[in-house]
Amino acid sequence: MKFDHHLHTSRHSPDSVMDPLAMIERAREIGLDGVVITEHDHQWEADELTELAARAGGLKVFSGVEVSAREGHFLVYGLPDLEDVGPGVKVGELLKVVDRRGAAIVAAHPFRWFQPFDRIVAEHGPAFHGVEFVSNNVTAETRAQALALLETSPMPRTGSSDAHDVAALGCYFSEFDDAIESMADFVAALRRGRVRPRHRDGARLTSGPV
């Protein structure tokens, strides 16, 4: 199944111009099976998400969160709330919360803005359920850095758009081997590492083709 699982909407991310309804329409047009909305330090309420999913015409619509940790940005999926993962949380504490709650965590655009992601992995081990290998905010340089790190510290690779507008949606996505019908399924597939990055033909590929 094809999921774009790093994206932002205008409803809860002030830096996004992507209307949620335009998002689901475009996601269906380009053949995605699902999307996971990852607003900055905000997770959609269940009733709000249910209302949007009801208008999605079979497209799976889930919500995770992009956590602004002290050491960088991390995508977290499957948390019941954000009580322990506010902005500025240390990544070590974030990893503990993810483990305790059976959630999943993906390193968003590693090495961006001179993030020492290699030092983070050296300190905490290959503890991430995914490393965003390609996205709209991964460059050729940071992709090469991620590749070098993953050769010595293997972790699953993911792809997502990091879209803030509909034009970027689905430029990259992750392909899952498992059937995904719920957030629990999505988390389980990530934790099993049954995922690979893909790109959409004809899209603008900032990170290059996969």
N, C-alpha and C positions, 0 to 999 in steps of 0.2 A: 504494500500500500504506500501511496505517495503523500507525505505530509510536509508542509512548510510549517516549522514549529519555532520560528523566531520572527515575530512581526509585531507592529505597533499600530494602534488605531487612534483616530482623532478624539475618541470618546474619553480616553484616560491617559494618553501620552501627549503632552503639549507640543512635542516636536514632530508629531505625525499629522499628515493631512489625509489619511486614508479612512474614509467613512466605513463603518462596519458592514453596512449593506452592500456597498460597492465592493468591499473585500470578498464577501461570500459569492457575489455574482462573478467576479473575475476568477476566483479560485475554481469555480465550476467550469468556466470557459476554457481554462488552460489544463484541465484534466486532473487536478489534485483530488485526492480522496478525503483529505482533511487538513485543517489548520489548527494551530495552537497559538492563541493570542498571548503575547508576553509583554505586557505593559511594563513600564519602568516602575519598579517597587509598588506595584498594584496588581491585585488579582481580581478578576471579575466576580461579582456575587453570583451565586448559583441561579437565582431566579432571572437575573439579567442575561446570563449566558443561555439559559433554557429558552428564553424569548427569542434570542438571535438564532439559536440552533433550529428552532421551529420554522424559521424562514429560509433555511439553508438548502432545502430541496435534496436531502440525502447526504450532503457534505457533512463530515464530522467536524464539530466545532468545540474545542476545548480551551481552557485557560490555564496557563502557567504564569510565571513571573520572571522578569529580568531583574535580578538583585544587584544593586549597586554596593558591592562589598568594598572593604577598604583597599583590597588588592586588585580590584577590577570587577568586571561584570560577569555574572553567571546566571544561566537559565536553569530554573528549578521547576520541576513538574510533580504534581501530586501532593502538595502541602494542603492541609485542611484550612490553614490560616497563615498569616505572616507575622504572628506575634513575636517570634524569636529571630526574625531575619530582616530587620529594618535596615535602611541605608546606613552604611558604615560598619556593618557586621564584619568581623574578621573571617576570612575564608575557612580557617580551621574550625571555628564555631559553626559556620554554615554547613560544612561537611558533616559535623556531628548531628545537626538537626535533620539533615537529609537522611542520614543513616537511621536515626532513631524513629523517624516517621515513615520509613520505607519509600521515600520519594526518589527522584532521579535528578542528577545535576549534569549540565553540559557547560563547558567553558566557552563563553561567547567570544568571538573574534580574538583568540589568544594573540598576545604580543602587540596588540593595538595600543597606540599611545605609549610605546616603550614599556609596556607591562612586562615584568620579568617572569613570564609564565614558567620558564624552565626552573627558576628558583622555587616557585610555588610547588611544582611537582617534586623537586628534590626534597622539599621539606615535608610534604604530605603524601608522597608516593603517587602512583598512577590511580588516583582515587576517583576520577571523574568517569561518569557513564558515557560520556561523549566529549569529543573535542570538535568544535566548529571548524572544519577544515576548509570550507568554502562558504562565502556569503558576500553580500553586497559591501560589507565592511571588512573583508579580508583582502589584503593586497598580495601581489606575487611575492613580495619580500616576507610578509608575515606567514604566508602559506609555506614558504620554504623553511622558515624557522620551525613551524609546527611539524612539518615532515621530518626534519632532523631530530626533533624531540621524540616523535612517535616511533622512530626506529630503535631507540634505546628504552623508551617507556611506553610500551604499546597500550593504547586505549582506542575504543571505537571512534571512527570518524563520522561526523554528521555534516549535512548541508542544509542551509536555510537562507532565506532572502535577507533577513533583517530589514524588511520593507517598512518604510514610513509613507509610501504612496503606492497606488495600485500598479503603476508601471513596473515597479521592482518585484512585485509579488511573484513567488514561484520561480524566480530566475535560478535559484538553487533550492533543492528540497532533499529530504531523506526518504529512502525507499526501505520499507520494513518487510521482512519475510513473513511476519505473523499478521493475522487478521486483527484489526484494532477497532473495537466498538465503543470503548470507554477510556477515560483517563487512566484507569487501573491497567488496562491492556497496554496503553502507550508506555506507561512507566515500566511495566514488566518487560516489554520488548527492548527498551533502552537498557535496562539493567542486565538483560541477557546479551546485549551487544549485537542483536540481530538487525543491523542497520548499516546502510552505506550511503554516501553522498552522491547526488546526481545533479545534472544541470538540464535546463529546458532549452531545446534548440530554438534559435532565433532570439533568445533573450540577451540583454547586455550582461556580459559575464566579467565582472570586475576581477574575480579571482582566477579567470581562465577556465577552460573546460575541465571537467573531471575525468 
